[in-house]
Amino acid sequence: MGFNHSLLRFAGIASFSLLLAACSSSQVQEPDLPEHAYYEKAQQAFAEGLPATAAKNLQDLDTRYPFGEFSTRAELDLIYAQYESGDYISAHATAERFIKNHPDHDAIDYAYYMRALSTYVGSQSLIQRYLDIDPSKTDPKELQKAFREMSDFLYRYPTSAYAPDAKARMIFLRNTIARHELQVARYYLKRKAPLSALRRSQAVIEHYPSSTSVEEALAISIQSYNDLKLTNLALLNLSVLQKTYPNSPHINAEGDFIPLPLPSDANPSFWYWVSFGLID
């Protein structure tokens, strides 16, 4: 009798413990709000300057009412909310999803623009933003992607209200990417690799002919051709430099090319090594 009583007592305790564990592990489900309530909460969050909160409410709306009255409008607002909250990867993904699901929507140009803008702003690292580092000295892959997406947007919607801003950003991107190519070209010249330097400088001339880096790209091309003993091609590029930039600092009073000076660490002196580059 005592054993049976103990067994029943143990079973009761075990069952109660399992019940408590199940209750504690189960998540409390928030009751679904009406569709308009999520949308109104998101708009209120926008008004209060809380884009991350707006994004959460819009995502909740999208999850619970994917085909509701506010779903399409919420998708567009979600792109903006994610962008404003600094979640550029999600903003880009949401914009791409909108483009895929609503190719004929009246605001499709906005989705294309925000997709490119998210890449453009997201390409700037925290270090670049807060330490003011020249973006041309960093990996240009994301800048090139932003340039392609801006170009795609302008090709599709040249008269869009967002086109002027996209054009201005493309000018910045074009000049930044071209400057990066010159950074690499100068590095190859320093390392006495004229063929590699030539390829980079020619890429600037070919792909970014209206950038601010073309003059220097021509100079690097001339220097590279001279280093490669390709005199005729050097003279051909020199004629282009003379006609396009008659006052170029790379041309002397007689119209001859002024060889580009190599940095001190290309042919370092004894004092350069001793001073760790502080003295040329």
N, C-alpha and C positions, 0 to 999 in steps of 0.2 A: 504493500500500500504506500509506503514511504517512497519507494523507488518510482512507482507510477506517478505520484504527486510531483516528485522532482522533475521527472521527464516532461510532464505537462507544463510545469512552470518554465523549464528551459525552452520548450517549444514556443511558449507564449512570448518570452523575452526576445527570442530570435526573430519571430514574426514581426514584433513591434519594431525591432531594430531595422529590419529590411524595409518596413513601411516608411520609417523616418528617412532612411537613405534614399529611397525612391522619391520621396517628396522633396528632399533637399537638392537632388540632382536634376529634377525636372525644372525647366525654365518657365518663368511666368510669361505667358503670351499676352502681349498688349492687344486689346480689342481693336479691330479695324475701324478706322474713322470713315465717314463718307468721303468720296473722291474729292469733292470741292474743299473739304476741310484741310486735306494735305496741301492742296494748291494755295489756299489762303494763308496757311501757316508759312509756306515757302515765301510768298510775297511779303508777308510781315517781316520775315527774317531778312529779306533783301532791304526793306525799308530801314531796318535797324543796323544795317551794315554787317550782317552775319551770313556771308555766302556759304560757309561750310554747313551751317544749320539749314539753310535753304536747300542745299544739295541733298542733305539727308531726307528732308521731307519730299523732295521731288523723286528721289530714288524709291522711297516708300510708296509713293503714288504709282510709280511705274511698275513696281513689283505686284501691288495689289490690284491695279486697274490698267493692265497693259493695253486694253482696247477701249478705254473709257473716253469720256467726253473731253477730258483735259490731257490725255496721254501725249498727243503730238506736241501741244504747246509746252507741256512739261519737259519733253525731250530737249527742245530748244533752250528753255530756261536752264536746264541742267548743264548744258554745255557752258553757258555763261557762269553759272554758280561754281562749277569745278575750276574754270579758268580764274575767276576772281579769288578763289580760295587757294590758288597756287598749285592745284593738282592738274598740271598741264598734260600729263600722260592720260589721265581719265578724260579730260576735256577733248583731247584728240580722238580717243577711242569712241566717245559718245558722238562726236561730230561725224566720224566715219560711219557709225551705225545709222545715224540719221540720213546720211547721203545714200546709203544702201537701201534703207526702208522707205524713203520718201523722195525719190529722184525728181518728181514733178511738183514738189511743194513750192509755194510762192516764196518761201524764205530759204530755198536751197542754196542761194548765193551766200547767205550768212553762214551756213554750215561749212561750206568750202573755205570761206574766209577765216572762220574760227579754227578750223583744222590747221591751216597754215600758220595762223597767229600763235596757236598753242606750241607748235614746233619751234617757231621763231623765239618766243620768250623762254620756253623751256630749254633752249640750247644754251642759254646764258647761265653758267653755273653760279652757285652762291659766291664763290671766290671772285668771279668776274664782276658780279653785281656790287659787292660790298668793298672790294679792294681796287676796283676800277682798272682791271687788267685788260689790255688790248685783246679783243677776241680773235684777232688774226693770228695770235701766237698759240692758240689752242687747236684741238682737233676740229677740222671744219665739216665733218660728216653731217652733223645736225643742221649746220648753217646751209649746207648744200641741199639738204632735204627741205628745209624751209623755203629756199629759193625756188626749188621745183614746184612745191605746193602753191606758193604765191603766183608763180608763172601759170600754173594750171588754172588757178582761180581767175586770173586776169584774161586768160585765153577764152574761158567759158563765159565770163560775165564782165566784159570790158566797160559796160555802162553802169555797173552796180554802184550803189552809194558807198561801198567800201573800197572801190577801185583806187581812188586817190591815195588812201593810206597804204594800200598794198604796193602801189608803185613806189612810194617813198621808202618803204621798208626794203623793197627789192634793190633800190639804189644802194642802200647801206649794205645789204647782204653781198651784192656784186662787188663793191669796193673792198669789203672785209675779206671775202674769199680770194680776191685777186692779190691782196696784200699778203695773205697767207702763202700763196704760191711763190711770191717774191721772197718771203722769209726762207722758204725751202731752197729756192734757187741760189740765194746768197750763201746758204749753208754749203751747198754743193760746190760753189766757186771757192769757198774757203777751204774745202777739203780737196780742191784741185780735181773735181769731177765735172769738167765742162759740158760733157754730153748730157748728164742729168740736169745740170743747171739750164742748159738750152731747152730741154723738154718742158721744164716748168715755166720758163719765160715765154715760150711759144704758146703754151696753154693759156696764159693770160691774154696774149694778143689775139688768139683765135676765139676763145670762149667769152672773154670780157673786154671787147674792143672799146667800149665806152667807159671803162673804169678809169680811176685816177692813177692806176699803176702801169699803164701802157708805156709811158715814156721810159721808166726805169726798166721795164721788161725788154724794150728795144735795146737799151744799153747793155743789159746782161746778155742778150742774144749776140750782139756785136762782140763783146768780150769773149763769149764762149766760142764763137766761130773763129776768132783770132787764135784762141788757145788751141783749137783743133786744126789750125793751119788751113782753114777754108776761107781764104781771103776774099774770093768773089762773093760768097754769101755774106760775109761781114760787110763788104762795101755796099751790097744791096740793102741790107738793113740800115746802114749808115745813111743812105740816101733817103730812106723813109723817115728816119729820125730828123734829118735836116729839113725836110719839107714840112713835116707835121709839127715839129718843135724847134723852130729856127733859133730860139733863145735858150735851148737846153744847156744846162751846166755840164753836160757830157760832151759838148763840142767846143773847141777853142776858136779863137778869132779867125783862123784860116779855114775853119770848117772841118778840121780833123777830129777824130775821136780821141777823147781823153781816157786812157785806160783806167779801169776801176781799181781803186786801191784795195789791196787785201788787208783784212784786219790783222792786228799784231799777232794773234794766236795762230794764224796760218803759217807764218814763218817766225816763230817766237825767238826773241833775243835771250841772252843769258839773264838779264835783269827781269825779263817777263816771267821766267820760270822761278827765279829767286823770290820775287815779290808776289807770287801766285796771281799774276795778271794785273797787279796794281800799277806797275811801271812798264811802259812799252819798251 
